[in-house]
Amino acid sequence: MRRRDWKHCSGRWLAVRAVAGWHGSLRVIAQAGGNALTNGLGMTATDASTVVAVAAAVITQPDGNFLLTCRPEGKPYAGYWEFPGGKVEAEETPLQALGRELQEELGIQIQKADPWITRIFNYSHATVCLHFFRITQWYGKPWGREGQQLSWQSSVNITVSPILPANAPVFRALSLPSVYAITHASQQGVEASLQQIEQAFRNGLRLIQVREKEMDEKALRLFSEKVVWLAHDFDARVLLNSNMVLSRQLGADGVHLTGPQLMTLPERPDQEYGWCGASCHNVEELDQAEKLGLDFVVLGPVLPTLSHPGIKPLGWQKFAALIRHYPLPVYALGGLKLDDLVVAQELGAHGVAMMRGIDGI
């Protein structure tokens, strides 16, 4: 890969935990005077040509199932399953490369593609910078033009194997829904809030955060317990804001860290606490969430919000710039409604997080 291709992997610090190969964090440093790859063990590769830019497609049906392909004989990792795509050639953008690769491999043309996450992975034969796009509309019926097998899969029930190692954390990210609700029972009233939450679950909501800063300990426990009961009746997940102990005691599905809490943690909470997200407002907090290897973040406020009237919103342009080439799924937060989901995803967000917009679900 030539130096001009490196631009697709640069723009900010990228630090992700390697699943195999190098152990620890792999950092991509893009500076005006040169580039370097480092990992937590102090290993360094200063030759940018060792990094291969790759575009990968998450081709998704309306039911949420996505397409995997099996690498044909003659290629590294032959017989392994992966997301379709391929190398970004000189003078191509990742999206242009993806369009070419999908035509060559599957005989389809992209109609709608949204940028998603970008991850670095070190294989024995190459270090790759994987640019993932979510493809929701395309022309043609996918078929294996290179003789490769195809299979539609669900993130919660992968039935093919072996899987290319770089894709394991991507499956977990894909199991996150596109809408993340946040409670505000202290302002709305507990009973009214519970009724609204139950209706939202009936309408398809599958992820909610209990965030009640004004409740006392007893009230918070009772309310959180009821939300967990309701959620689990609908196979939905509940994260408790900041309180890891209460989350575990109530059998919630994880914890959502505040910005200050995030910045003080030396490592991710134990996996026994379940899912772990965090609130971010700037690049420092995004980098910390990335360093800890959290499951996702929310970033905002994007627009003016009633809950934080004194904070200047990021706006969509700055939001998009902050999450460009980011490895974790990002929910846009702040003054948003369900109607904003399309815009958020076109700019690279995984979805939207909403407090007062829950009544529109």
N, C-alpha and C positions, 0 to 999 in steps of 0.2 A: 504494500500500500504506500503510495507516494505521500509526501508531506501535505499536499493540498487536501488529500482525503482525510487527514487527521482532524480537520476542522469539525467534522461531524461528531467527534467524540470529545470535543473541548467545550469551552465556554464557562465551566465552573468546576470546582473540585468534585470528583466522583469517588465515593468510598463505599464499597459494598463488601459483604463477607463472602469469600469464595466458598463454594460448596465442595469443590474438589481441586486438585492441583495445588496451588499456593494456599496455605492456610493463613487465616487472619484477614486483614483488610487489604484490598487492592486499590491503590489510588492512581488516578490519572491526572498528571500535572501538565497543564497546557500553559506555557508562558511564551512571551514574545520571542525570547532568545533561544528556546528549545523545549523539548518535551522529555519526560521521564516517566517510567513506570516503577512504582515501589510497592512493596507489600510489608506486612507487619513484621516479617523476619529480616528486613533490611536488604532484601534482594532488589537490585536495580537493573533496568534495561533502558538505556538512553536512546536506543534506536527506535524511532516511531514506526519504522517499517515492520516491526514485529507485531504490531496491532492491526488486525483485520476488521474493517467496518462491515457489518452485516445488517441487512434489513430483514425483519421477520414479521410475518402476518398472522394475526389472530383473526381468522375468518370465522365470523360468528353468525349463526342462524338466529331467527327471532326467539326460539326457545332457549337460547343461551349456549347451545352446544357449539363447539368449535372444531376446526379441521386440523388433524395431525397427519403427517406424511412419514413414510418409512424410507430412510436413506438407502438408495440402491447400491448394488455391488460396484466396487471400484472406487468408492468414496470413503474417506475416513469415517469410522463409526458406522460402517454399513450394517443395516439391520436395525439401527436405533430409530426411534420415533422422535419427531421434532415438529415445530411450527414451520410451515413452508416459507421460503425466502432464499436469500443468497448474498454473495459478496457485493459490496458497493464498488463499482469500477470507477476509474479516473473520470473526473468531470461529471459524475452523477451525484445527485442528492440521494439520501436513503429512500425517499418515496419514489423517485424515478427508478432506482434499482429494483425496488419491490414490484413496481408495475411490470418491468421487463421480466423479472424472475417468475412472477405468477403466470404470465403469458407463456413463457417457455416451459414451466413445470406442469401447470394445471390447465392451460388453455382458457384462462379467464381474464377479463379486464376489470380493473378497479373502478367502481363508480363513486364510492364514499370511503375515505380512509382518515381516521383520526390518529394523531400521534399519541403514544401512551407512555411507556417507561423505557429507559435505556439502561442496560446492565453490562458490566464487564465480567468476562469469564475466561479463565486460563485452562486451556486443554493442553495435552501433551504435545500436540502438533502446532498449536497457535493460540495466541491471546486474541479474543474477539470482543468487539464493541457492538452489542446487539441493540439495534433500534427497533422497538416493537411498535406496530401500528394495529389498530383495531379496524378491521374491514367489515362493514355491515351491509354494504350493497355492492354487487358486482354483476357483470354480464357474463353469461355462459354457465355451463355446468362443469365443476371441477372434475378432471380425470387425470390419471397418471401418464403424462406424455413421455416420461422417461422410464416407464414400466414400474414405477413405485406404487406401493399400496397406499390407500387413503382410508381414514377412519374418522367419523364424527364422534367427539368425546365430550364428557361433562367433567367439570373441575372437581366434582365430589365423587366421581366414579370413573377413574381412568382404567380402561380395560385392556390397553395394549402395553407391551413392554418388549425390550428395555427402552427407557426414556433417555434421551440425550441429557446429561447431567445439568446443563445450564438452564433447563426448562422447569426443574422442580419448584423453585420459588415463584415462578410465573403462574403455575397452577393455583397456588395458594392465593395470589393476588387476584386471579380471575374469580375466585369464590366470593369475593367481596361484592355486595350489591352496589348499584349506581347511586342509591340514595341513602344518606346517613342522617337520621332524625336526632334531634336533641330536645330533651324535655325542658319545660319552663312552668312547672306546676306551682311554684311559689307565687307567680304572677297570675296564673290562670285559675288556680284552685285545683286541689287534688282530685276530686271526683270528676270534674269536667275534663281534666287532663287525662285521667285513666280511660274515660269514655272515648276521647279523641284518639288515644294511642291504640285502643282495641280496634277501633274502626280502621285506623291506618294499617294495622296488621291484617285485617280482613281484606284490605285493598291491595295487599302485596308488600308492605314494608317489612324488611327483614334485618335491619340493623338500627339500633337506637342507643344513644348515650344518656344515662341519667346524670344530669348536671343541675344540682339544686344547692347553690351556695348559701341560700338564706334559710334553709331548713335546719332545725336542730338535729342532734344525733338520732334521737328516737324517731322523729318524723321521717328522717331520711331513710332509716332502716325499713320502716313500714312501707313507705312509698316504693323504695327500690325492690323490696321483696315482691310487691304486687306486680310491678313491671316485669320482673323476671318470670313470675308465674304466667302472666299473659303471653309474654314473648315465646316461651318454650311451648306453649299450646299451639303456636303457629310456626314452630321451627325457626323462630327468629333469634337473633343474638342481641345480648345486652352488655354494654360496657359501662362501668361506673367511673365517673370523673374522679381521678386522683386517688381514690380510696382503695388501695390494693387489698387491705385486710378485709374490709367489708365485702368486696367483690368475691373473694374466695369463700367467705362465710356463707354468702347467699347463693352460691353456685352460679354466679354470673359468668359471662363468657369471656370477660377480659377487663382491661382497665384502659382509660384514656388519660394520658398525662397532660398536665398543664404546661405552659411554656417554661415557667420558672422551675417546675419539678423536673422537666426534661433536662434542663441545663445543669442540674446538680447530680444527675445519675452517672456513675462511672461505667455502668453496663446495663443491658436490657434486663427488666424483671424476669425472674425465672419463668420457664415455659409453663409451669404449673398454674400460673395466673391466666393463661390463655392468650387471647388476642391482645395486642398492645398498639394503640395509636397515640398520637400526640397533637397538640395544638401548636402551630407554628405561625410566626408573623414576619420573619425575616430570614436571610440566608444563613445566619449563625445557627438558628434553631433547626432549619432544614438540614444543615450539615451534621448537627448533633444526632438528629433522628436517624439519619443515614448511617452514621458511625455506630450507633447502638443496634442497627439492624431491626428497626421496628417494622410492623406489618403495614402501616400506612400513616399518613399525616393529614390534617386539615390545615389549609392555609387561607388567611384572611386578616381583616375583613376585605372582601373584594369590592363591595358596594357599601354605602352608608347603612348603618344598622342601629336599631333602637337600643340594643343591649350595650353598645359601646359608642355613644353619640360623640364623644370627644376624640375618637381616634380617626385619623385621616385614612380613608380607604385606599387600598392598593390600586384599584382599577384593573380592568381586564388585561391591559397591555403589560403592566408590571407583573401581574400574576403569571401570565404566560412566560415571561422572561425568567422568573424565578424557578419555574419547574421544568424548563427546557433541559433535556438530557438527565432528568432526575430518576433514580432507580426505584423509588417507592411509589405506590399508588397515592395520588393526592386528591382530596376532596376540596372543592372550592367552598368557602364559607363566608357568610356575612351579607345580609340583605337579599338573599336569593330565594327563588321559588322554583317549583318543578319545571317551569317553562325555561329556566336558565340552564337546564341540563345539557341541551344540545350545544349551546355556545361553550360551556365549560369543557365538554369533551372534545370539541373541535380545537381547543387551545391546549389539549394535552392532559386535562384532568381525568381522573377515574370517574368522578361523579360530583354531586353537590351535597353539602351538609346544610340542614335547615332546622331552625328552631320554630319560628312562627309560621313557616310554610308547611308544617306538618298537616294542617287542615286541608291542604290541597292534594294530599296523596290519595 
